[in-house]
Structure formats: structure tokens, C-alpha cells
Amino acid sequence: MTPKPLTDYPAGSTVTVSEICGGCKARSRMLALGLTPGCPVEILSDGGGPKRIRVRGCEVVMGHGECEKILALDGERGCPICKCVSASG
């Protein structure tokens, strides 16, 4: 399965962060927001521009350009760091 950017997923999808692309500042911001590899992300709304997502129980709005830098896989697998979602769903 090939990771796709968050921009490719519709509202209602739950995906798992696979990789964060981009420069140091972009990666630092996303990591500070809790978007770490292995963490599940729920896409709450998708209006073609900014996306509203839920990560680690918090809602975040991210621009289209930022969402393109976050590669994810379909489905939630559970966060290996904070266990915010169990591996069984």
C-alpha cells in the first residue's frame, strides 16, 4: 500500500500518518501538533481548501499545502507512542 497525502482523503476517513515531508520548519510544526508517524488522524471536513482534522483528541485546521506534506495510509492502526487509539480500533 502506497502512502498518499492527506489531501487525497475525503471527510470521514481515518488514516494513519506514514511520513512527513517538507523542510525543518514544516516538520517541526506538524510534529508539535502531534502528527507523528503511526498516529491516527480523522478527516473531519474537506472543503477543497483547509482541512479540519482530529489528531490525539484535538481538532486542528490545516491548509492545503500543509496537508500535502503529510503522507498517510488508509485505516487506523493505533498510536505506538501515546496509545490514543488502541491497535484493535
N, CA, C and O atoms as CSV, one atom per row, in Angstrom:
chain,resi,resn,atom,element,x,y,z
A,1,MET,N,N,0.849,-1.176,0.000
A,1,MET,CA,C,0.000,0.000,0.000
A,1,MET,C,C,0.897,1.243,0.000
A,1,MET,O,O,1.830,1.346,0.796
A,2,THR,N,N,0.608,2.160,-0.884
A,2,THR,CA,C,1.412,3.364,-1.023
A,2,THR,C,C,0.781,4.516,-0.239
A,2,THR,O,O,-0.416,4.772,-0.372
A,3,PRO,N,N,1.579,5.211,0.576
A,3,PRO,CA,C,1.029,6.369,1.300
A,3,PRO,C,C,0.615,7.479,0.344
A,3,PRO,O,O,1.258,7.706,-0.681
A,4,LYS,N,N,-0.478,8.173,0.697
A,4,LYS,CA,C,-0.967,9.296,-0.094
A,4,LYS,C,C,-1.050,10.522,0.813
A,4,LYS,O,O,-1.152,10.381,2.032
A,5,PRO,N,N,-1.008,11.725,0.231
A,5,PRO,CA,C,-1.157,12.932,1.050
A,5,PRO,C,C,-2.561,13.036,1.637
A,5,PRO,O,O,-3.516,12.488,1.086
A,6,LEU,N,N,-2.679,13.744,2.760
A,6,LEU,CA,C,-3.988,13.934,3.394
A,6,LEU,C,C,-4.997,14.562,2.449
A,6,LEU,O,O,-6.199,14.339,2.596
A,7,THR,N,N,-4.532,15.341,1.483
A,7,THR,CA,C,-5.437,15.991,0.535
A,7,THR,C,C,-6.209,14.981,-0.307
A,7,THR,O,O,-7.243,15.328,-0.879
A,8,ASP,N,N,-5.734,13.741,-0.398
A,8,ASP,CA,C,-6.395,12.713,-1.210
A,8,ASP,C,C,-7.522,11.999,-0.476
A,8,ASP,O,O,-8.250,11.217,-1.088
A,9,TYR,N,N,-7.684,12.249,0.822
A,9,TYR,CA,C,-8.691,11.539,1.608
A,9,TYR,C,C,-9.912,12.422,1.858
A,9,TYR,O,O,-9.770,13.600,2.184
A,10,PRO,N,N,-11.116,11.852,1.706
A,10,PRO,CA,C,-12.343,12.632,1.930
A,10,PRO,C,C,-12.708,12.730,3.412
A,10,PRO,O,O,-12.156,12.011,4.246
A,11,ALA,N,N,-13.632,13.616,3.724
A,11,ALA,CA,C,-14.149,13.742,5.088
A,11,ALA,C,C,-14.720,12.397,5.523
A,11,ALA,O,O,-15.332,11.686,4.727
A,12,GLY,N,N,-14.515,12.058,6.785
A,12,GLY,CA,C,-14.985,10.797,7.323
A,12,GLY,C,C,-13.933,9.705,7.320
A,12,GLY,O,O,-14.123,8.658,7.938
A,13,SER,N,N,-12.826,9.938,6.631
A,13,SER,CA,C,-11.748,8.944,6.587
A,13,SER,C,C,-10.940,8.977,7.877
A,13,SER,O,O,-10.755,10.030,8.487
A,14,THR,N,N,-10.465,7.806,8.277
A,14,THR,CA,C,-9.482,7.720,9.351
A,14,THR,C,C,-8.249,7.076,8.755
A,14,THR,O,O,-8.313,5.975,8.208
A,15,VAL,N,N,-7.136,7.762,8.860
A,15,VAL,CA,C,-5.885,7.316,8.247
A,15,VAL,C,C,-4.781,7.292,9.297
A,15,VAL,O,O,-4.942,7.817,10.398
A,16,THR,N,N,-3.673,6.684,8.944
A,16,THR,CA,C,-2.514,6.625,9.828
A,16,THR,C,C,-1.356,7.373,9.184
A,16,THR,O,O,-1.004,7.106,8.035
A,17,VAL,N,N,-0.765,8.303,9.915
A,17,VAL,CA,C,0.370,9.067,9.403
A,17,VAL,C,C,1.518,8.102,9.110
A,17,VAL,O,O,1.903,7.294,9.955
A,18,SER,N,N,2.047,8.206,7.909
A,18,SER,CA,C,3.148,7.352,7.493
A,18,SER,C,C,4.474,8.117,7.487
A,18,SER,O,O,5.507,7.613,7.926
A,19,GLU,N,N,4.410,9.348,6.977
A,19,GLU,CA,C,5.633,10.134,6.795
A,19,GLU,C,C,5.281,11.610,6.706
A,19,GLU,O,O,4.189,11.968,6.266
A,20,ILE,N,N,6.199,12.459,7.120
A,20,ILE,CA,C,6.023,13.902,6.985
A,20,ILE,C,C,7.132,14.414,6.081
A,20,ILE,O,O,8.317,14.269,6.381
A,21,CYS,N,N,6.726,15.016,4.970
A,21,CYS,CA,C,7.683,15.565,4.014
A,21,CYS,C,C,7.779,17.063,4.246
A,21,CYS,O,O,6.917,17.647,4.904
A,22,GLY,N,N,8.805,17.679,3.720
A,22,GLY,CA,C,8.935,19.123,3.846
A,22,GLY,C,C,10.199,19.506,4.590
A,22,GLY,O,O,10.977,18.651,5.013
A,23,GLY,N,N,10.386,20.794,4.739
A,23,GLY,CA,C,11.555,21.330,5.410
A,23,GLY,C,C,11.474,21.226,6.922
A,23,GLY,O,O,10.496,20.726,7.478
A,24,CYS,N,N,12.512,21.705,7.570
A,24,CYS,CA,C,12.609,21.617,9.034
A,24,CYS,C,C,11.465,22.332,9.738
A,24,CYS,O,O,10.906,21.802,10.698
A,25,LYS,N,N,11.107,23.528,9.275
A,25,LYS,CA,C,10.039,24.286,9.940
A,25,LYS,C,C,8.694,23.581,9.806
A,25,LYS,O,O,7.947,23.481,10.779
A,26,ALA,N,N,8.384,23.093,8.614
A,26,ALA,CA,C,7.109,22.405,8.387
A,26,ALA,C,C,7.044,21.133,9.229
A,26,ALA,O,O,6.034,20.867,9.880
A,27,ARG,N,N,8.113,20.356,9.214
A,27,ARG,CA,C,8.141,19.116,10.008
A,27,ARG,C,C,8.019,19.421,11.495
A,27,ARG,O,O,7.289,18.733,12.208
A,28,SER,N,N,8.717,20.430,11.966
A,28,SER,CA,C,8.661,20.792,13.389
A,28,SER,C,C,7.252,21.178,13.800
A,28,SER,O,O,6.780,20.774,14.863
A,29,ARG,N,N,6.571,21.964,12.959
A,29,ARG,CA,C,5.202,22.379,13.270
A,29,ARG,C,C,4.275,21.174,13.349
A,29,ARG,O,O,3.484,21.053,14.285
A,30,MET,N,N,4.373,20.298,12.384
A,30,MET,CA,C,3.486,19.138,12.357
A,30,MET,C,C,3.761,18.184,13.515
A,30,MET,O,O,2.832,17.627,14.098
A,31,LEU,N,N,5.021,17.998,13.842
A,31,LEU,CA,C,5.366,17.147,14.984
A,31,LEU,C,C,4.863,17.768,16.280
A,31,LEU,O,O,4.402,17.054,17.171
A,32,ALA,N,N,4.946,19.091,16.393
A,32,ALA,CA,C,4.466,19.783,17.594
A,32,ALA,C,C,2.942,19.658,17.725
A,32,ALA,O,O,2.417,19.675,18.838
A,33,LEU,N,N,2.238,19.535,16.607
A,33,LEU,CA,C,0.789,19.356,16.632
A,33,LEU,C,C,0.398,17.912,16.951
A,33,LEU,O,O,-0.784,17.611,17.119
A,34,GLY,N,N,1.377,17.028,17.033
A,34,GLY,CA,C,1.098,15.627,17.344
A,34,GLY,C,C,0.994,14.726,16.141
A,34,GLY,O,O,0.649,13.551,16.273
A,35,LEU,N,N,1.288,15.254,14.970
A,35,LEU,CA,C,1.228,14.454,13.748
A,35,LEU,C,C,2.532,13.684,13.590
A,35,LEU,O,O,3.435,14.111,12.869
A,36,THR,N,N,2.620,12.558,14.263
A,36,THR,CA,C,3.824,11.736,14.223
A,36,THR,C,C,3.531,10.445,13.458
A,36,THR,O,O,2.388,9.989,13.442
A,37,PRO,N,N,4.535,9.856,12.832
A,37,PRO,CA,C,4.318,8.597,12.116
A,37,PRO,C,C,3.710,7.539,13.041
A,37,PRO,O,O,4.164,7.336,14.167
A,38,GLY,N,N,2.672,6.874,12.530
A,38,GLY,CA,C,1.974,5.848,13.286
A,38,GLY,C,C,0.727,6.340,13.981
A,38,GLY,O,O,-0.073,5.534,14.457
A,39,CYS,N,N,0.543,7.646,14.052
A,39,CYS,CA,C,-0.596,8.223,14.762
A,39,CYS,C,C,-1.819,8.294,13.841
A,39,CYS,O,O,-1.694,8.705,12.687
A,40,PRO,N,N,-2.999,7.900,14.337
A,40,PRO,CA,C,-4.208,8.006,13.524
A,40,PRO,C,C,-4.706,9.443,13.421
A,40,PRO,O,O,-4.574,10.231,14.358
A,41,VAL,N,N,-5.279,9.768,12.270
A,41,VAL,CA,C,-5.845,11.090,12.010
A,41,VAL,C,C,-7.223,10.889,11.394
A,41,VAL,O,O,-7.381,10.110,10.455
A,42,GLU,N,N,-8.211,11.588,11.920
A,42,GLU,CA,C,-9.566,11.544,11.365
A,42,GLU,C,C,-9.791,12.823,10.575
A,42,GLU,O,O,-9.574,13.920,11.089
A,43,ILE,N,N,-10.225,12.685,9.333
A,43,ILE,CA,C,-10.537,13.831,8.486
A,43,ILE,C,C,-11.975,14.238,8.809
A,43,ILE,O,O,-12.907,13.488,8.521
A,44,LEU,N,N,-12.162,15.415,9.401
A,44,LEU,CA,C,-13.490,15.860,9.822
A,44,LEU,C,C,-14.228,16.625,8.741
A,44,LEU,O,O,-15.432,16.437,8.563
A,45,SER,N,N,-13.523,17.489,8.012
A,45,SER,CA,C,-14.155,18.221,6.917
A,45,SER,C,C,-13.142,18.500,5.832
A,45,SER,O,O,-11.946,18.653,6.076
A,46,ASP,N,N,-13.673,18.559,4.619
A,46,ASP,CA,C,-12.824,18.750,3.450
A,46,ASP,C,C,-13.575,19.639,2.477
A,46,ASP,O,O,-14.491,19.197,1.784
A,47,GLY,N,N,-13.170,20.895,2.440
A,47,GLY,CA,C,-13.845,21.830,1.549
A,47,GLY,C,C,-13.027,22.184,0.331
A,47,GLY,O,O,-13.333,23.167,-0.345
A,48,GLY,N,N,-11.997,21.416,0.029
A,48,GLY,CA,C,-11.136,21.722,-1.101
A,48,GLY,C,C,-9.976,22.625,-0.731
A,48,GLY,O,O,-8.958,22.632,-1.421
A,49,GLY,N,N,-10.107,23.381,0.334
A,49,GLY,CA,C,-9.030,24.234,0.839
A,49,GLY,C,C,-8.511,23.647,2.135
A,49,GLY,O,O,-7.989,22.532,2.143
A,50,PRO,N,N,-8.644,24.379,3.231
A,50,PRO,CA,C,-8.194,23.851,4.518
A,50,PRO,C,C,-9.000,22.623,4.935
A,50,PRO,O,O,-10.185,22.504,4.624
A,51,LYS,N,N,-8.342,21.724,5.637
A,51,LYS,CA,C,-8.996,20.536,6.175
A,51,LYS,C,C,-9.052,20.662,7.686
A,51,LYS,O,O,-8.125,21.168,8.319
A,52,ARG,N,N,-10.155,20.191,8.251
A,52,ARG,CA,C,-10.274,20.103,9.705
A,52,ARG,C,C,-10.056,18.645,10.045
A,52,ARG,O,O,-10.755,17.768,9.538
A,53,ILE,N,N,-9.070,18.385,10.916
A,53,ILE,CA,C,-8.722,17.019,11.278
A,53,ILE,C,C,-8.744,16.854,12.792
A,53,ILE,O,O,-8.691,17.832,13.538
A,54,ARG,N,N,-8.825,15.605,13.233
A,54,ARG,CA,C,-8.702,15.307,14.656
A,54,ARG,C,C,-7.470,14.428,14.816
A,54,ARG,O,O,-7.341,13.377,14.188
A,55,VAL,N,N,-6.570,14.891,15.676
A,55,VAL,CA,C,-5.359,14.136,15.973
A,55,VAL,C,C,-5.154,14.162,17.487
A,55,VAL,O,O,-5.172,15.231,18.098
A,56,ARG,N,N,-4.962,13.000,18.087
A,56,ARG,CA,C,-4.757,12.866,19.535
A,56,ARG,C,C,-5.854,13.557,20.344
A,56,ARG,O,O,-5.588,14.135,21.398
A,57,GLY,N,N,-7.100,13.491,19.837
A,57,GLY,CA,C,-8.237,14.056,20.552
A,57,GLY,C,C,-8.449,15.550,20.365
A,57,GLY,O,O,-9.384,16.110,20.938
A,58,CYS,N,N,-7.611,16.207,19.582
A,58,CYS,CA,C,-7.728,17.655,19.352
A,58,CYS,C,C,-8.065,17.922,17.885
A,58,CYS,O,O,-7.601,17.222,16.985
A,59,GLU,N,N,-8.876,18.943,17.671
A,59,GLU,CA,C,-9.199,19.349,16.309
A,59,GLU,C,C,-8.212,20.417,15.850
A,59,GLU,O,O,-7.899,21.356,16.582
A,60,VAL,N,N,-7.732,20.251,14.625
A,60,VAL,CA,C,-6.745,21.157,14.038
A,60,VAL,C,C,-7.205,21.481,12.620
A,60,VAL,O,O,-7.719,20.610,11.918
A,61,VAL,N,N,-7.022,22.727,12.199
A,61,VAL,CA,C,-7.299,23.111,10.819
A,61,VAL,C,C,-5.961,23.348,10.141
A,61,VAL,O,O,-5.128,24.114,10.626
A,62,MET,N,N,-5.768,22.674,9.009
A,62,MET,CA,C,-4.505,22.781,8.279
A,62,MET,C,C,-4.781,23.177,6.835
A,62,MET,O,O,-5.756,22.738,6.225
A,63,GLY,N,N,-3.906,24.012,6.310
A,63,GLY,CA,C,-4.024,24.435,4.920
A,63,GLY,C,C,-3.714,23.308,3.955
A,63,GLY,O,O,-3.126,22.291,4.320
A,64,HIS,N,N,-4.125,23.516,2.714
A,64,HIS,CA,C,-3.936,22.521,1.661
A,64,HIS,C,C,-2.455,22.158,1.489
A,64,HIS,O,O,-2.112,20.985,1.344
A,65,GLY,N,N,-1.591,23.163,1.507
A,65,GLY,CA,C,-0.158,22.918,1.328
A,65,GLY,C,C,0.435,22.074,2.443
A,65,GLY,O,O,1.280,21.212,2.199
A,66,GLU,N,N,-0.014,22.326,3.680
A,66,GLU,CA,C,0.465,21.522,4.809
A,66,GLU,C,C,-0.030,20.085,4.695
A,66,GLU,O,O,0.716,19.140,4.953
A,67,CYS,N,N,-1.290,19.929,4.307
A,67,CYS,CA,C,-1.864,18.590,4.183
A,67,CYS,C,C,-1.171,17.762,3.104
A,67,CYS,O,O,-1.095,16.538,3.208
A,68,GLU,N,N,-0.672,18.424,2.080
A,68,GLU,CA,C,0.054,17.705,1.023
A,68,GLU,C,C,1.370,17.120,1.527
A,68,GLU,O,O,1.886,16.170,0.940
A,69,LYS,N,N,1.912,17.668,2.595
A,69,LYS,CA,C,3.194,17.207,3.129
A,69,LYS,C,C,3.057,16.038,4.100
A,69,LYS,O,O,4.054,15.441,4.506
A,70,ILE,N,N,1.811,15.714,4.472
A,70,ILE,CA,C,1.575,14.606,5.403
A,70,ILE,C,C,1.112,13.403,4.597
A,70,ILE,O,O,0.021,13.411,4.026
A,71,LEU,N,N,1.946,12.368,4.552
A,71,LEU,CA,C,1.586,11.146,3.834
A,71,LEU,C,C,0.968,10.172,4.818
A,71,LEU,O,O,1.442,10.023,5.944
A,72,ALA,N,N,-0.101,9.506,4.380
A,72,ALA,CA,C,-0.842,8.622,5.280
A,72,ALA,C,C,-1.322,7.382,4.534
A,72,ALA,O,O,-1.382,7.347,3.305
A,73,LEU,N,N,-1.660,6.370,5.325
A,73,LEU,CA,C,-2.216,5.122,4.813
A,73,LEU,C,C,-3.655,4.987,5.293
A,73,LEU,O,O,-4.007,5.504,6.354
A,74,ASP,N,N,-4.490,4.293,4.518
A,74,ASP,CA,C,-5.878,4.042,4.913
A,74,ASP,C,C,-5.934,3.264,6.214
A,74,ASP,O,O,-5.129,2.362,6.446
A,75,GLY,N,N,-6.894,3.619,7.064
A,75,GLY,CA,C,-7.170,2.859,8.283
A,75,GLY,C,C,-6.349,3.313,9.464
A,75,GLY,O,O,-5.266,3.878,9.313
A,76,GLU,N,N,-6.892,3.052,10.666
A,76,GLU,CA,C,-6.177,3.397,11.885
A,76,GLU,C,C,-5.511,2.155,12.432
A,76,GLU,O,O,-6.097,1.072,12.412
A,77,ARG,N,N,-4.314,2.297,12.912
A,77,ARG,CA,C,-3.566,1.169,13.425
A,77,ARG,C,C,-3.223,1.326,14.900
A,77,ARG,O,O,-2.708,0.396,15.520
A,78,GLY,N,N,-3.501,2.478,15.456
A,78,GLY,CA,C,-3.153,2.713,16.852
A,78,GLY,C,C,-1.829,3.438,16.953
A,78,GLY,O,O,-0.889,3.137,16.218
A,79,CYS,N,N,-1.759,4.376,17.848
A,79,CYS,CA,C,-0.559,5.183,18.018
A,79,CYS,C,C,0.439,4.439,18.896
A,79,CYS,O,O,0.118,4.098,20.035
A,80,PRO,N,N,1.637,4.181,18.391
A,80,PRO,CA,C,2.614,3.440,19.184
A,80,PRO,C,C,3.216,4.263,20.324
A,80,PRO,O,O,3.838,3.704,21.227
A,81,ILE,N,N,3.037,5.581,20.291
A,81,ILE,CA,C,3.667,6.432,21.298
A,81,ILE,C,C,2.747,6.682,22.483
A,81,ILE,O,O,3.108,6.397,23.624
A,82,CYS,N,N,1.556,7.215,22.215
A,82,CYS,CA,C,0.673,7.605,23.330
A,82,CYS,C,C,-0.525,6.692,23.514
A,82,CYS,O,O,-1.294,6.865,24.460
A,83,LYS,N,N,-0.697,5.718,22.618
A,83,LYS,CA,C,-1.825,4.777,22.693
A,83,LYS,C,C,-3.175,5.493,22.665
A,83,LYS,O,O,-4.126,5.033,23.298
A,84,CYS,N,N,-3.276,6.631,21.928
A,84,CYS,CA,C,-4.517,7.395,21.880
A,84,CYS,C,C,-5.624,6.614,21.168
A,84,CYS,O,O,-6.801,6.913,21.372
A,85,VAL,N,N,-5.290,5.647,20.361
A,85,VAL,CA,C,-6.263,4.752,19.753
A,85,VAL,C,C,-5.693,3.354,19.885
A,85,VAL,O,O,-4.534,3.127,19.538
A,86,SER,N,N,-6.475,2.424,20.374
A,86,SER,CA,C,-5.962,1.068,20.557
A,86,SER,C,C,-5.717,0.422,19.205
A,86,SER,O,O,-6.353,0.791,18.218
A,87,ALA,N,N,-4.822,-0.519,19.148
A,87,ALA,CA,C,-4.475,-1.186,17.904
A,87,ALA,C,C,-5.663,-1.950,17.318
A,87,ALA,O,O,-5.697,-2.201,16.114
A,88,SER,N,N,-6.625,-2.319,18.140
A,88,SER,CA,C,-7.790,-3.062,17.652
A,88,SER,C,C,-8.889,-2.144,17.148
A,88,SER,O,O,-9.882,-2.625,16.603
A,89,GLY,N,N,-8.740,-0.817,17.315
A,89,GLY,CA,C,-9.749,0.114,16.826
A,89,GLY,C,C,-10.548,0.565,17.964
A,89,GLY,O,O,-11.469,1.363,17.794
